[in-house]
Amino acid sequence: LDISKIEAGKLDLHRNEVRFSKLMDQLVNMFRLQAQMKGVGFEYQCVGRLPEYVATDEKRLRQILINLLSNAIKFTYVGQVSLEVRYRNQVAEFNVRDSGVGISKDNIDKIFKPFERIHEPGMVPAPGTGLGLTITRLLTEIMGGDISVESVPGMGSRFTVSLMLPSIAQPAVAPTLEQRIRGYVGARK
């Protein structure tokens, strides 16, 4: 459905104020647990400072990172997966590395095609539809970003996504529950 919407030009992006560090913490905690359950290491590194708030479509950014991290863990049987985030000049760069089965040069372009399932030597057939990377590339491009992959069969892969995520210096943050209660009580006096 997402692919159909994207191809028809009907996918709407919603720019929201996103608490960047909170989003990253949620993803890291989710995938650290998933990697641990599989017996694979997980490392997160933030290079430099992240802005507290950025303007982006949180759902779509989350979808991109979930697809990349899920695949990294899915195709890594020994070793580790890492997520590195850099932010500079309003651009966030996400690097997802794994020590998995890797992808041959012949298959690099194929992995972004719909329903394409590749089989590399030493690779156990994994569940999935073959749409995750297709959607990831399309979403990245629609959001004005870029995705690239480097891989060595038998040694692992590195996916890099660069996205313009403008920082928000003065977010219009919704009041907390406590602040709303205080405001309500104060208004009733």
CYANA upper distance limits for C-alpha pairs under 8 A (distance plus 0.5 A):
  1 LEU  CA      5 LYS  CA      6.69
  2 ASP  CA      6 ILE  CA      6.58
  2 ASP  CA     11 LEU  CA      7.83
  2 ASP  CA    135 ILE  CA      7.66
  3 ILE  CA      7 GLU  CA      6.53
  3 ILE  CA    134 THR  CA      8.48
  3 ILE  CA    135 ILE  CA      6.84
  3 ILE  CA    138 LEU  CA      8.24
  4 SER  CA      8 ALA  CA      6.54
  5 LYS  CA      9 GLY  CA      6.54
  5 LYS  CA     10 LYS  CA      5.33
  5 LYS  CA     11 LEU  CA      5.47
  6 ILE  CA     10 LYS  CA      6.50
  6 ILE  CA     11 LEU  CA      5.71
  6 ILE  CA    138 LEU  CA      7.75
  6 ILE  CA    139 LEU  CA      8.48
 13 LEU  CA     57 ASP  CA      6.45
 13 LEU  CA     60 ARG  CA      8.34
 13 LEU  CA    143 MET  CA      8.41
 14 HIS  CA     56 THR  CA      7.57
 14 HIS  CA     57 ASP  CA      5.44
 14 HIS  CA     58 GLU  CA      8.49
 15 ARG  CA     55 ALA  CA      6.18
 15 ARG  CA     56 THR  CA      5.01
 15 ARG  CA     57 ASP  CA      5.24
 15 ARG  CA     58 GLU  CA      8.20
 16 ASN  CA     54 VAL  CA      8.46
 16 ASN  CA     55 ALA  CA      5.88
 16 ASN  CA     56 THR  CA      5.94
 16 ASN  CA     57 ASP  CA      6.33
 16 ASN  CA     58 GLU  CA      7.38
 17 GLU  CA     53 TYR  CA      6.67
 17 GLU  CA     54 VAL  CA      6.24
 17 GLU  CA     55 ALA  CA      5.40
 17 GLU  CA     56 THR  CA      7.29
 17 GLU  CA    168 ILE  CA      7.98
 17 GLU  CA    171 PRO  CA      7.35
 17 GLU  CA    172 ALA  CA      8.43
 18 VAL  CA     23 LEU  CA      8.14
 18 VAL  CA     53 TYR  CA      5.85
 18 VAL  CA     54 VAL  CA      5.82
 18 VAL  CA     55 ALA  CA      6.61
 18 VAL  CA     56 THR  CA      7.23
 18 VAL  CA     58 GLU  CA      6.88
 19 ARG  CA     23 LEU  CA      6.84
 19 ARG  CA     52 GLU  CA      6.20
 19 ARG  CA     53 TYR  CA      5.02
 19 ARG  CA     54 VAL  CA      7.13
 20 PHE  CA     24 MET  CA      6.78
 20 PHE  CA     50 LEU  CA      7.77
 20 PHE  CA     51 PRO  CA      7.36
 20 PHE  CA     52 GLU  CA      6.20
 20 PHE  CA     53 TYR  CA      5.94
 20 PHE  CA     54 VAL  CA      6.76
 21 SER  CA     25 ASP  CA      6.59
 21 SER  CA     50 LEU  CA      7.49
 21 SER  CA     51 PRO  CA      8.27
 21 SER  CA     52 GLU  CA      6.76
 21 SER  CA     53 TYR  CA      8.47
 22 LYS  CA     26 GLN  CA      6.71
 23 LEU  CA     27 LEU  CA      6.86
 23 LEU  CA     62 ARG  CA      8.41
 24 MET  CA     28 VAL  CA      6.51
 25 ASP  CA     29 ASN  CA      6.54
 26 GLN  CA     30 MET  CA      6.68
 27 LEU  CA     31 PHE  CA      6.64
 27 LEU  CA     66 ILE  CA      8.06
 28 VAL  CA     32 ARG  CA      6.25
 28 VAL  CA     44 TYR  CA      7.41
 29 ASN  CA     33 LEU  CA      6.79
 30 MET  CA     34 GLN  CA      6.93
 31 PHE  CA     35 ALA  CA      6.44
 31 PHE  CA     42 PHE  CA      8.10
 31 PHE  CA     69 LEU  CA      7.69
 31 PHE  CA     70 SER  CA      8.25
 32 ARG  CA     36 GLN  CA      6.54
 32 ARG  CA     41 GLY  CA      8.21
 32 ARG  CA     42 PHE  CA      5.95
 32 ARG  CA     43 GLU  CA      8.22
 33 LEU  CA     37 MET  CA      6.67
 34 GLN  CA     38 LYS  CA      7.03
 34 GLN  CA     73 ILE  CA      8.30
 35 ALA  CA     39 GLY  CA      6.68
 35 ALA  CA     40 VAL  CA      5.45
 35 ALA  CA     41 GLY  CA      6.63
 35 ALA  CA     42 PHE  CA      6.67
 35 ALA  CA     73 ILE  CA      6.71
 35 ALA  CA     81 VAL  CA      8.31
 36 GLN  CA     40 VAL  CA      6.12
 36 GLN  CA     41 GLY  CA      6.93
 36 GLN  CA     42 PHE  CA      8.00
 38 LYS  CA     77 TYR  CA      8.32
 39 GLY  CA     77 TYR  CA      8.47
 39 GLY  CA     78 VAL  CA      8.12
 40 VAL  CA     73 ILE  CA      8.08
 40 VAL  CA     76 THR  CA      7.87
 40 VAL  CA     77 TYR  CA      7.41
 40 VAL  CA     78 VAL  CA      6.56
 40 VAL  CA     79 GLY  CA      6.15
 40 VAL  CA     80 GLN  CA      5.66
 40 VAL  CA     81 VAL  CA      7.77
 41 GLY  CA     79 GLY  CA      6.65
 41 GLY  CA     80 GLN  CA      4.69
 41 GLY  CA     81 VAL  CA      6.68
 42 PHE  CA     80 GLN  CA      6.07
 42 PHE  CA     81 VAL  CA      5.48
 42 PHE  CA     82 SER  CA      6.07
 43 GLU  CA     80 GLN  CA      8.07
 43 GLU  CA     81 VAL  CA      6.96
 43 GLU  CA     82 SER  CA      5.07
 43 GLU  CA     83 LEU  CA      6.82
 44 TYR  CA     82 SER  CA      6.25
 44 TYR  CA     83 LEU  CA      5.40
 44 TYR  CA     84 GLU  CA      6.37
 45 GLN  CA     82 SER  CA      8.30
 45 GLN  CA     83 LEU  CA      6.85
 45 GLN  CA     84 GLU  CA      5.23
 45 GLN  CA     85 VAL  CA      6.95
 46 CYS  CA     50 LEU  CA      8.26
 46 CYS  CA     84 GLU  CA      6.23
 46 CYS  CA     85 VAL  CA      5.38
 46 CYS  CA     86 ARG  CA      6.69
 47 VAL  CA     84 GLU  CA      7.64
 47 VAL  CA     85 VAL  CA      6.59
 47 VAL  CA     86 ARG  CA      5.60
 47 VAL  CA     87 TYR  CA      8.13
 48 GLY  CA     86 ARG  CA      6.98
 48 GLY  CA     87 TYR  CA      7.54
 49 ARG  CA     86 ARG  CA      8.33
 49 ARG  CA     87 TYR  CA      7.46
 50 LEU  CA     86 ARG  CA      8.05
 50 LEU  CA     87 TYR  CA      6.51
 51 PRO  CA    167 SER  CA      6.41
 51 PRO  CA    168 ILE  CA      8.16
 52 GLU  CA    167 SER  CA      8.20
 52 GLU  CA    168 ILE  CA      8.28
 53 TYR  CA    167 SER  CA      6.32
 53 TYR  CA    168 ILE  CA      5.81
 53 TYR  CA    169 ALA  CA      7.84
 53 TYR  CA    171 PRO  CA      7.49
 54 VAL  CA    165 LEU  CA      6.19
 54 VAL  CA    166 PRO  CA      5.89
 54 VAL  CA    167 SER  CA      4.78
 54 VAL  CA    168 ILE  CA      5.80
 55 ALA  CA    165 LEU  CA      6.34
 55 ALA  CA    166 PRO  CA      6.00
 55 ALA  CA    167 SER  CA      6.92
 55 ALA  CA    168 ILE  CA      7.18
 56 THR  CA     61 LEU  CA      7.96
 56 THR  CA    165 LEU  CA      6.60
 56 THR  CA    166 PRO  CA      8.25
 57 ASP  CA     61 LEU  CA      6.69
 58 GLU  CA     62 ARG  CA      6.42
 59 LYS  CA     63 GLN  CA      6.62
 60 ARG  CA     64 ILE  CA      6.74
 60 ARG  CA    139 LEU  CA      7.42
 61 LEU  CA     65 LEU  CA      6.89
 62 ARG  CA     66 ILE  CA      6.46
 63 GLN  CA     67 ASN  CA      6.60
 63 GLN  CA    136 THR  CA      7.94
 64 ILE  CA     68 LEU  CA      6.90
 64 ILE  CA    135 ILE  CA      8.41
 64 ILE  CA    136 THR  CA      5.56
 64 ILE  CA    139 LEU  CA      7.71
 64 ILE  CA    140 THR  CA      7.83
 65 LEU  CA     69 LEU  CA      6.51
 66 ILE  CA     70 SER  CA      6.26
 67 ASN  CA     71 ASN  CA      6.68
 67 ASN  CA    132 GLY  CA      6.21
 67 ASN  CA    133 LEU  CA      7.41
 67 ASN  CA    136 THR  CA      7.32
 68 LEU  CA     72 ALA  CA      6.71
 68 LEU  CA     96 VAL  CA      7.36
 68 LEU  CA    133 LEU  CA      7.99
 68 LEU  CA    136 THR  CA      8.31
 68 LEU  CA    159 PHE  CA      7.96
 69 LEU  CA     73 ILE  CA      6.77
 69 LEU  CA     81 VAL  CA      8.46
 69 LEU  CA     83 LEU  CA      8.46
 69 LEU  CA     96 VAL  CA      7.22
 70 SER  CA     74 LYS  CA      6.44
 71 ASN  CA     75 PHE  CA      6.56
 72 ALA  CA     76 THR  CA      6.64
 72 ALA  CA     81 VAL  CA      6.90
 72 ALA  CA     96 VAL  CA      7.88
 72 ALA  CA     97 ARG  CA      7.62
 72 ALA  CA     98 ASP  CA      6.16
 72 ALA  CA    100 GLY  CA      7.70
 73 ILE  CA     77 TYR  CA      8.29
 73 ILE  CA     81 VAL  CA      7.01
 73 ILE  CA     98 ASP  CA      8.01
 74 LYS  CA    126 ALA  CA      7.63
 75 PHE  CA    100 GLY  CA      5.86
 75 PHE  CA    101 VAL  CA      6.76
 75 PHE  CA    123 MET  CA      7.93
 75 PHE  CA    126 ALA  CA      8.22
 76 THR  CA     80 GLN  CA      7.63
 76 THR  CA     81 VAL  CA      8.05
 76 THR  CA     98 ASP  CA      7.01
 76 THR  CA     99 SER  CA      6.50
 76 THR  CA    100 GLY  CA      4.27
 76 THR  CA    101 VAL  CA      6.98
 76 THR  CA    156 GLY  CA      8.39
 77 TYR  CA    100 GLY  CA      6.75
 78 VAL  CA     99 SER  CA      7.55
 78 VAL  CA    100 GLY  CA      7.50
 79 GLY  CA     98 ASP  CA      8.28
 79 GLY  CA     99 SER  CA      6.15
 79 GLY  CA    100 GLY  CA      8.04
 80 GLN  CA     98 ASP  CA      6.33
 80 GLN  CA     99 SER  CA      6.28
 81 VAL  CA     96 VAL  CA      7.69
 81 VAL  CA     97 ARG  CA      6.09
 81 VAL  CA     98 ASP  CA      4.82
 81 VAL  CA     99 SER  CA      7.16
 82 SER  CA     95 ASN  CA      8.32
 82 SER  CA     96 VAL  CA      6.20
 82 SER  CA     97 ARG  CA      5.66
 82 SER  CA     98 ASP  CA      6.89
 83 LEU  CA     94 PHE  CA      7.47
 83 LEU  CA     95 ASN  CA      6.16
 83 LEU  CA     96 VAL  CA      5.21
 83 LEU  CA     97 ARG  CA      7.08
 84 GLU  CA     94 PHE  CA      6.28
 84 GLU  CA     95 ASN  CA      5.55
 84 GLU  CA     96 VAL  CA      7.10
 85 VAL  CA     92 ALA  CA      7.41
 85 VAL  CA     93 GLU  CA      6.17
 85 VAL  CA     94 PHE  CA      5.23
 85 VAL  CA     95 ASN  CA      6.97
 86 ARG  CA     92 ALA  CA      6.16
 86 ARG  CA     93 GLU  CA      5.62
 86 ARG  CA     94 PHE  CA      7.18
 87 TYR  CA     91 VAL  CA      6.10
 87 TYR  CA     92 ALA  CA      4.92
 87 TYR  CA     93 GLU  CA      6.79
 88 ARG  CA     92 ALA  CA      7.12
 90 GLN  CA    164 MET  CA      6.30
 90 GLN  CA    165 LEU  CA      6.01
 90 GLN  CA    166 PRO  CA      5.36
 90 GLN  CA    167 SER  CA      6.80
 91 VAL  CA    162 SER  CA      7.13
 91 VAL  CA    163 LEU  CA      6.05
 91 VAL  CA    164 MET  CA      4.89
 91 VAL  CA    165 LEU  CA      6.06
 91 VAL  CA    166 PRO  CA      7.74
 92 ALA  CA    162 SER  CA      6.18
 92 ALA  CA    163 LEU  CA      5.88
 92 ALA  CA    164 MET  CA      6.79
 92 ALA  CA    165 LEU  CA      6.73
 93 GLU  CA    160 THR  CA      7.35
 93 GLU  CA    161 VAL  CA      6.17
 93 GLU  CA    162 SER  CA      4.89
 93 GLU  CA    163 LEU  CA      7.05
 94 PHE  CA    159 PHE  CA      8.50
 94 PHE  CA    160 THR  CA      6.09
 94 PHE  CA    161 VAL  CA      5.66
 94 PHE  CA    162 SER  CA      6.90
 95 ASN  CA    158 ARG  CA      7.09
 95 ASN  CA    159 PHE  CA      6.21
 95 ASN  CA    160 THR  CA      5.03
 95 ASN  CA    161 VAL  CA      7.12
 96 VAL  CA    158 ARG  CA      6.02
 96 VAL  CA    159 PHE  CA      5.71
 96 VAL  CA    160 THR  CA      6.99
 97 ARG  CA    156 GLY  CA      7.80
 97 ARG  CA    157 SER  CA      6.17
 97 ARG  CA    158 ARG  CA      4.79
 97 ARG  CA    159 PHE  CA      7.01
 98 ASP  CA    156 GLY  CA      5.72
 98 ASP  CA    157 SER  CA      6.01
 98 ASP  CA    158 ARG  CA      7.08
 99 SER  CA    154 GLY  CA      8.49
 99 SER  CA    155 MET  CA      6.00
 99 SER  CA    156 GLY  CA      4.63
 99 SER  CA    157 SER  CA      7.32
100 GLY  CA    154 GLY  CA      7.27
100 GLY  CA    155 MET  CA      6.66
100 GLY  CA    156 GLY  CA      4.87
100 GLY  CA    157 SER  CA      7.46
101 VAL  CA    120 GLU  CA      7.64
101 VAL  CA    121 PRO  CA      8.26
101 VAL  CA    122 GLY  CA      7.28
101 VAL  CA    123 MET  CA      6.78
101 VAL  CA    153 PRO  CA      6.34
101 VAL  CA    154 GLY  CA      5.14
101 VAL  CA    155 MET  CA      6.67
101 VAL  CA    156 GLY  CA      5.97
101 VAL  CA    157 SER  CA      8.48
102 GLY  CA    120 GLU  CA      8.20
102 GLY  CA    151 SER  CA      5.95
102 GLY  CA    152 VAL  CA      5.71
102 GLY  CA    153 PRO  CA      4.59
102 GLY  CA    154 GLY  CA      5.87
102 GLY  CA    155 MET  CA      6.26
102 GLY  CA    156 GLY  CA      4.60
102 GLY  CA    157 SER  CA      5.77
103 ILE  CA    107 ASN  CA      6.76
103 ILE  CA    108 ILE  CA      6.90
103 ILE  CA    120 GLU  CA      7.31
103 ILE  CA    151 SER  CA      6.03
103 ILE  CA    152 VAL  CA      6.58
103 ILE  CA    153 PRO  CA      5.60
103 ILE  CA    156 GLY  CA      8.00
103 ILE  CA    157 SER  CA      7.58
104 SER  CA    108 ILE  CA      7.01
104 SER  CA    120 GLU  CA      8.02
104 SER  CA    151 SER  CA      7.56
104 SER  CA    152 VAL  CA      7.03
104 SER  CA    153 PRO  CA      6.03
105 LYS  CA    151 SER  CA      8.27
106 ASP  CA    110 LYS  CA      8.29
107 ASN  CA    111 ILE  CA      6.86
107 ASN  CA    118 ILE  CA      7.51
108 ILE  CA    112 PHE  CA      8.19
108 ILE  CA    149 VAL  CA      8.13
109 ASP  CA    113 LYS  CA      7.80
110 LYS  CA    116 GLU  CA      6.86
110 LYS  CA    118 ILE  CA      8.14
111 ILE  CA    116 GLU  CA      6.70
111 ILE  CA    117 ARG  CA      7.61
111 ILE  CA    118 ILE  CA      7.60
111 ILE  CA    130 GLY  CA      8.34
111 ILE  CA    133 LEU  CA      7.14
111 ILE  CA    134 THR  CA      8.03
112 PHE  CA    116 GLU  CA      8.10
112 PHE  CA    131 LEU  CA      8.41
112 PHE  CA    133 LEU  CA      5.74
112 PHE  CA    134 THR  CA      5.06
112 PHE  CA    137 ARG  CA      7.50
113 LYS  CA    130 GLY  CA      8.41
113 LYS  CA    131 LEU  CA      8.11
113 LYS  CA    133 LEU  CA      8.29
113 LYS  CA    134 THR  CA      6.17
114 PRO  CA    130 GLY  CA      6.56
114 PRO  CA    131 LEU  CA      5.76
114 PRO  CA    134 THR  CA      6.24
115 PHE  CA    129 THR  CA      6.45
115 PHE  CA    130 GLY  CA      4.69
115 PHE  CA    131 LEU  CA      6.15
116 GLU  CA    130 GLY  CA      5.83
116 GLU  CA    131 LEU  CA      8.23
117 ARG  CA    130 GLY  CA      6.16
119 HIS  CA    123 MET  CA      6.84
119 HIS  CA    125 PRO  CA      7.78
120 GLU  CA    153 PRO  CA      8.19
122 GLY  CA    154 GLY  CA      8.43
130 GLY  CA    134 THR  CA      8.21
131 LEU  CA    135 ILE  CA      6.59
132 GLY  CA    136 THR  CA      6.57
133 LEU  CA    137 ARG  CA      6.52
134 THR  CA    138 LEU  CA      6.77
135 ILE  CA    139 LEU  CA      6.44
136 THR  CA    140 THR  CA      6.53
137 ARG  CA    141 GLU  CA      6.68
137 ARG  CA    146 ASP  CA      8.37
137 ARG  CA    147 ILE  CA      6.94
138 LEU  CA    142 ILE  CA      6.61
139 LEU  CA    143 MET  CA      6.58
140 THR  CA    144 GLY  CA      6.96
140 THR  CA    145 GLY  CA      5.53
140 THR  CA    146 ASP  CA      6.55
140 THR  CA    147 ILE  CA      7.30
140 THR  CA    161 VAL  CA      7.95
140 THR  CA    163 LEU  CA      7.80
141 GLU  CA    145 GLY  CA      5.58
141 GLU  CA    146 ASP  CA      6.60
141 GLU  CA    147 ILE  CA      8.47
143 MET  CA    163 LEU  CA      7.62
143 MET  CA    164 MET  CA      8.40
144 GLY  CA    163 LEU  CA      7.17
144 GLY  CA    164 MET  CA      7.54
145 GLY  CA    161 VAL  CA      7.59
145 GLY  CA    162 SER  CA      5.90
145 GLY  CA    163 LEU  CA      4.95
145 GLY  CA    164 MET  CA      7.14
146 ASP  CA    160 THR  CA      8.49
146 ASP  CA    161 VAL  CA      6.16
146 ASP  CA    162 SER  CA      5.78
146 ASP  CA    163 LEU  CA      7.29
147 ILE  CA    159 PHE  CA      7.55
147 ILE  CA    160 THR  CA      6.05
147 ILE  CA    161 VAL  CA      4.95
147 ILE  CA    162 SER  CA      7.05
148 SER  CA    159 PHE  CA      6.24
148 SER  CA    160 THR  CA      5.77
148 SER  CA    161 VAL  CA      7.17
149 VAL  CA    157 SER  CA      7.53
149 VAL  CA    158 ARG  CA      6.11
149 VAL  CA    159 PHE  CA      4.96
149 VAL  CA    160 THR  CA      6.80
150 GLU  CA    157 SER  CA      6.22
150 GLU  CA    158 ARG  CA      5.75
150 GLU  CA    159 PHE  CA      7.11
151 SER  CA    155 MET  CA      8.08
151 SER  CA    156 GLY  CA      6.32
151 SER  CA    157 SER  CA      4.63
151 SER  CA    158 ARG  CA      6.72
152 VAL  CA    156 GLY  CA      6.23
152 VAL  CA    157 SER  CA      6.97
175 PRO  CA    179 GLN  CA      6.21
175 PRO  CA    180 ARG  CA      6.69
176 THR  CA    180 ARG  CA      6.76
177 LEU  CA    181 ILE  CA      6.65
178 GLU  CA    182 ARG  CA      6.70
179 GLN  CA    183 GLY  CA      6.62
180 ARG  CA    184 TYR  CA      6.61
181 ILE  CA    185 VAL  CA      6.60
182 ARG  CA    186 GLY  CA      6.45
183 GLY  CA    187 ALA  CA      6.57
184 TYR  CA    188 ARG  CA      6.94
185 VAL  CA    189 LYS  CA      7.31
